[in-house]
Amino acid sequence: MWAHAAVMNNHGQNCCAGSRTYVQEEIYDQFVARCRDLALMRPVGDPYDALTQQGPQVGVGRLLADCWQIVGRLIQANKNI
């Protein structure tokens, strides 16, 4: 899915990450479910391992910023945390 690749490109650590995707309302739930599935299947780990697609973030500040973005979007979408 190209939208998933756009968000995950460069691990969201530069201004080229595609952090916004416009989705038709009719397919929104299906789209979000598919994005979630792809994110859960993404190999995370040692950046020197050829199978790893997502290594560590640049630092604690970047990690915390990412976490707060996730929390904010869940709240904005009226999801229970």
N, C-alpha and C positions, 0 to 999 in steps of 0.2 A: 504494500500500500504506500503510495508516494507521500501521502500526508504524514504517515508515521516516520518515513525516512527523512522528511524535511525537518521534523521536530528533533529527531535524534542525531541529525548531522552535526558533527563537531561537539556532540554531547551537550548542546545548548550553552556552550561556554564562549560564544562570540556573537557578534551582531548579525551573523548570517543564518542563525537558526530560525526556521519557519515556525514561529510560536503561535500563529493564528491561522485557522482554517475555517472557511465559510462552508457550512453544510446545510443542505435543504432540510427543512423541518421534518418532512416525511420520512427521511432515512436517518435522522439524528441519533436515535437510540441504538440502531444497528451499527452506525458508524462508531459511536463511543464504545460499544461492546467490543468491536473488532480492534480498535486502537488499544483498549485495555488488554485484550488477549495477546496482541503483538508485543506490548511492553513487558508483559509477564514472561513471554518466551525469550526475550532478549538476553543473550549470555552476558552476564556481568562478572567481572573478575580481574585477573592479572592482565595488564595491558601487553605483556610479552607473550601471552598464550594466543596462538593463531585463531582459536575459536572465540575469544572474547570480542564482543562488539561494544561493550560499555565498560570503560575503565574507571579509575577514581576521578573525582572532581578536582579542580585546581586547588581548592583549599576549603577550610571549614566555612568561611564566609560565603562561598559559592554554594556549598551544600545547604547551609541554612536558608539562603535566599531561595533556592529551589524548593525546599520544604515549605516555606511560607507561601510561595506561589501556589503550591498544591492545596494547602489548607484554605487559602483565600478563594480559590476556584471551587472547591467543594462547598464552602459556605455560600458563595454566590449562586451556585446551582441548587441551593436548598437541599443539600445532602446531609445526612446525619454523620457526624464524625465519631 
